Amino acid sequence: MAYKKTEQYDEHVTSGLMDHYKSALTLLGEDADREGLIKTPERMAKAMQYLTQGYHLDAHAIINSAKFHEPISEMIVVKDIEIYSMCEHHMLPFIGKAHVAYIPNGWITGLSKVARVVDVFARRLQVQERLTIQIRDAIKETLNPLGVAVVIEAKHLCMMMRGVQKQNSYTTTSAFDGEFHKNSTRSEFLKLITNDLV
């Protein structure tokens, strides 16, 4: 029995992207009909839909799907959440990790939902600065916590493969709200994400 992989994509979007990617390959000097490239436009069309699926996801709905009342006000930290996103300037990947914390104000959400919120915004054409703020704001607006903190560290292939070609540089962005504007709270968070506790 032959292997058959089934995935669901918007046929109209797939078809339109395929036409454009085939034209792009030709403009770059390739033979889009040669064996190695004949299915490339379709693969690219499907890959791009997967990499930008965040446009069709709702971060607030994800958090609300696992929102629980808990009378606690201690910091909750989810660190080292993998990020795979696409730079909107060159459409090249940037890859890294996010560290997210919040201090509940009567409500918590499932830990996996924090990671899913990161994916909602990472799976779009992005800049790291905006991504950091969008994650913070989604948690702030949905849980109304006492404070939210987000730090992202990433390597950008647009810096590594083209232009300045610096392979070892990282970009770090942060966004804080509420209690995390206090030096003591922010310091505790930064200590937790930089130490190996396990």
Secondary structure, DSSP 8 states (H G I E B T S, - for coil): ----------HHHHHHHHHHHHHHHHHTT--TTSTTTTTHHHHHHHHHHHHTGGGG--HHHHHHTTEEE----S-EEEEEEEEEEEETTT--EEEEEEEEEEE-SSEEE-HHHHHHHHHHHHSSEE-HHHHHHHHHHHHHHHH--SEEEEEEEEEEHHHHSSTT--TT--EEEEEEEEGGGSHHHHHHHHHHHHS---
